[in-house]
Each structure stands twice: as C-alpha cells, then as structure tokens.
Amino acid sequence: MLSPTEEELEESIKELTKYKNRLEKEVVTISNKLKMPQKKINAIINSHKELNQIKIILSKLNEQKENVTSSLMP
C-alpha cells in the first residue's frame, strides 16, 4: 500500500474538519433549541463519541502530514 501524498492528507484533513464542524454545529443548534445552558452544551460536545474519534483521527492525520512534509525537506 502506498503512503498518501501531502495533498491527499491535506484534502482528508480539510473534509474531516468540515464534517467535525458541521456535527458540532448540529449539536449546538439542537441544544439551543432545548434551551440548554452553555456549560451543558460544551460537556455534550466534549463527551460526544464520534466527535472525539474525529479529533483523534485529525490529530493522527496532521502528524502524518508533518512527517511527510519533513521528509520532503532536504
């Protein structure tokens, strides 16, 4: 299996970040409709399983991108 290119990693990071932001926005919108306090909304976002998985994946992708970028430097 070939390693992803820097461009492929960048595109994956971009799309996954857009998805994470959209998911967070949906949680906030629904919570606001339910008139939940901001502290509760933040707690929900911080404990949201899918959001946490996305954050871990984004961290790994960013690390991988840095490794690809640094390996290209002379």
C-alpha positions as CSV (number, residue, x, y, z in Angstrom):
1,M,0.0,0.0,0.0
2,L,1.4,3.4,-1.0
3,S,1.7,6.2,1.5
4,P,-0.7,9.1,1.0
5,T,0.7,12.3,-0.6
6,E,0.8,15.6,1.2
7,E,-2.1,16.8,-1.0
8,E,-4.2,13.7,-0.2
9,L,-3.6,14.2,3.5
10,E,-4.5,17.9,3.3
11,E,-7.7,17.1,1.5
12,S,-8.7,14.4,4.1
13,I,-7.9,16.8,6.9
14,K,-10.0,19.6,5.2
15,E,-13.0,17.3,4.6
16,L,-12.9,15.7,8.1
17,T,-12.6,19.2,9.7
18,K,-15.6,20.4,7.8
19,Y,-17.6,17.3,8.9
20,K,-16.5,17.8,12.6
21,N,-17.5,21.5,12.5
22,R,-20.9,20.6,10.9
23,L,-21.5,17.9,13.6
24,E,-20.6,20.3,16.4
25,K,-22.9,23.0,14.9
26,E,-25.8,20.5,14.8
27,V,-25.3,19.6,18.5
28,V,-25.2,23.3,19.4
29,T,-28.3,24.1,17.3
30,I,-30.3,21.2,18.8
31,S,-29.1,22.1,22.3
32,N,-30.0,25.7,21.9
33,K,-33.5,24.8,20.8
34,L,-33.8,22.8,24.0
35,K,-32.6,25.9,25.9
36,M,-29.7,24.0,27.5
37,P,-27.0,26.0,29.3
38,Q,-23.7,26.6,27.5
39,K,-21.8,24.5,30.1
40,K,-24.0,21.5,29.3
41,I,-23.6,22.0,25.6
42,N,-19.8,22.1,26.0
43,A,-20.0,18.9,28.1
44,I,-22.1,17.2,25.4
45,I,-19.6,18.2,22.7
46,N,-16.6,17.1,24.8
47,S,-18.1,13.7,25.6
48,H,-19.6,13.1,22.1
49,K,-18.1,9.7,21.0
50,E,-18.0,10.5,17.3
51,L,-16.5,13.9,17.7
52,N,-13.8,12.5,20.0
53,Q,-12.9,9.9,17.4
54,I,-12.8,12.5,14.7
55,K,-10.4,14.6,16.8
56,I,-8.1,11.7,17.3
57,I,-8.1,10.9,13.6
58,L,-7.4,14.5,12.7
59,S,-4.5,14.6,15.1
60,K,-3.0,11.5,13.5
61,L,-3.6,12.8,10.0
62,N,-1.9,16.1,11.0
63,E,1.0,14.2,12.5
64,Q,1.3,12.1,9.3
65,K,1.2,15.2,7.2
66,E,4.0,16.8,9.2
67,N,6.1,13.6,8.8
68,V,5.5,13.6,5.0
69,T,6.4,17.3,4.8
70,S,9.5,17.0,6.9
71,S,10.7,14.0,4.9
72,L,10.5,16.1,1.7
73,M,12.7,18.8,3.2
74,P,16.4,18.5,2.4
